[in-house]
């Protein structure tokens, strides 16, 4: 992943080297210039200014009390012109909005206007229906027993393997995780180079960390989190269509497993639905991980909330954010674990976000084999931008949505859990909501 699995969070680990594929978040300021006209300054020719005589006399033929004639030379009066027949006509309005309004009122546009209006109404009604559906998805009570199965995971930053984290940090982490459902740690050990290779210098302290975790937290597995930006939507990035690149990625996986990791966790983005080269890569990786007695896990995009929505998004924006449900199932059948990046949804309200997570949970459960661990992502970070509203995407709403989806689709599923993104951005309230809502 880039530092955040998703179609991935945008938190940047403090002090970490720049990681390709991580979507950065910047705040922009927008300035505004304002102008004021001070009273009494007037324009040339206005009464009360230096350019207008204060004692100008009225024409003899006009009554003393009559106002001066209207015309372009008298400020404040309507501007007129003389037409061919000598009749005054109003000056053309220079306002672009008024010109556009004039065009819109033309009789020839009557049917196009009706079509545009109908399209707008259909879109608005569709959005309203989607909102109502998600809100209803968030209603009701989760079934009893829909709590942790002790198969949860935590995404962790690069500082754990580059020497910045010390033994005391491992002790604090162990104290944090004891009594939770966390069984897997996805520790960032990349990124991969664009040709699929991985320098050994990227994770110099891996063996020390793995040994310390195994001592402090027996039974907890440490997986190498690898990823890169794909060249699917731009000229730069890793190209899965190249056989040599896929071969190098497989070698890199074997390399980190030889270093002592219990598994390898991949996040390659943006990964388009239906990518056959990705499926081929997973088949090759599975053979390597099985040979090492290790795990293969992946971070997955969200599933189409409406049929073929990824195709529509791809055609309109060039970024098909979602995977089809069928493709999600194809990926899930080739791995030991699949973690849905169920955050960065652009939902404006907690209830809508929770309903969306409930829907995603159900869609994923329907096509994930019971032998594959399915994990739903929890947003252990706060951001506020177009794709992620921190006030809406809360751990509490996500956990409730996960439990509702689990209750309605496969309440007794054992190979199921949640995955928290990410350790270095997590707040105390995130851990509290996770424990209170999911661990109990």
Helices and strands as residue ranges (DSSP letters): E 80-82, E 88-90, H 96-104, G 107-109, H 110-137, E 152-156, G 158-160, H 167-177, E 182-188, G 200-203, H 206-216, E 221-229, H 243-258, E 263-269, H 276-291, E 295-300, H 309-317, H 325-332, E 337-340, H 350-367, E 373-379, H 395-409, E 416-421, G 423-425, H 428-434, I 435-439
